[in-house]
Amino acid sequence: MNKDNEVCDRMLRSVICRVERFEVTRSHRKSVLYMVVSMVTLVALIPAIYYISESISMSGFGQYFSLISSDSSYMLTNWQEFVLSTASSLPLTGAMVSLFILFVTMYAMRRTVNYEEYSQIIRKRLIAT
């Protein structure tokens, strides 16, 4: 009877080790996938920032900041018109695209780290058995 239990224990350990090896492989693949996504989005962030800077220079949004520093009393007396004209010159499309790319980059980096840590935990558990 004891021999049967020993065989079952070895078989169970073997199955658990296979599942954990599969989990390490799966985790590593996902980590590499998210790493590639984070690198691609980081590269995509460069043209998005360039687009924002071009939009700011073309719309005259930067001139409103010089108005704040040069003639703040005029800005304070006509603050409603100033806020409306500033809001209308904001490059919202570029800013929204850049924020989306930035959030995707941060999410992908976070997932990369999570899957790598998970993979390391399982590898340590495999080595211990």
SVG drawing of the C-alpha trace seen along z (x, -y; Angstrom):
<svg xmlns="http://www.w3.org/2000/svg" viewBox="-16 -95 33 97">
<polyline fill="none" stroke="black" stroke-width="0.4" points="0.0,0.0 2.8,-2.4 4.4,-1.7 1.2,-2.8 1.1,-6.1 4.8,-6.7 4.0,-6.1 1.0,-8.5 3.1,-11.1 5.8,-11.0 3.2,-11.1 1.6,-14.1 4.9,-15.9 5.7,-15.1 2.4,-16.6 2.8,-19.7 6.3,-20.2 5.1,-20.0 2.3,-22.5 4.8,-24.9 7.2,-24.6 4.3,-25.4 3.5,-28.4 7.1,-29.6 7.1,-29.4 3.7,-31.1 4.7,-33.8 8.0,-34.4 6.2,-34.7 3.7,-37.2 6.5,-39.1 8.3,-39.3 5.1,-40.3 4.4,-43.1 8.0,-44.2 7.7,-44.5 4.5,-46.5 6.1,-48.9 9.0,-49.4 6.8,-50.0 4.6,-52.5 7.7,-54.3 8.8,-54.7 5.3,-55.9 5.4,-58.5 8.1,-60.4 6.0,-61.4 3.0,-62.1 5.1,-64.6 6.4,-66.1 2.9,-66.5 1.9,-68.2 4.8,-70.7 3.9,-71.5 0.2,-72.0 1.2,-74.3 3.3,-76.4 0.8,-76.6 -2.2,-77.3 -0.6,-80.1 -1.1,-78.4 2.4,-79.3 1.6,-83.0 -1.0,-82.9 1.7,-82.0 3.7,-85.1 0.5,-87.1 0.2,-85.8 3.7,-87.0 3.7,-90.3 0.2,-91.6 -1.3,-89.7 -3.7,-92.6 -5.4,-92.4 -5.7,-88.7 -7.2,-89.0 -9.8,-91.5 -10.8,-89.5 -10.2,-86.1 -13.3,-84.5 -12.3,-85.5 -8.7,-84.4 -9.8,-81.0 -12.1,-80.4 -9.5,-81.5 -6.8,-79.4 -9.1,-76.4 -9.9,-76.8 -6.3,-76.8 -5.4,-73.7 -4.1,-70.8 -6.5,-68.3 -6.2,-65.6 -2.4,-65.3 -2.7,-65.4 -5.3,-62.7 -3.3,-60.5 -0.1,-61.0 -1.9,-60.3 -3.4,-57.1 0.1,-56.0 1.6,-56.9 -1.0,-54.8 -0.5,-51.9 3.2,-52.1 2.9,-52.2 0.4,-49.3 2.6,-47.2 5.7,-47.9 3.7,-47.0 2.5,-43.8 6.1,-43.0 7.4,-43.3 4.5,-41.3 4.9,-38.4 8.7,-38.4 8.3,-38.4 5.7,-35.6 8.1,-33.6 10.9,-34.0 8.7,-32.8 7.7,-29.7 11.3,-29.0 12.4,-29.2 9.7,-26.8 10.8,-24.4 14.4,-24.5 13.3,-23.8 11.5,-20.6"/>
</svg>
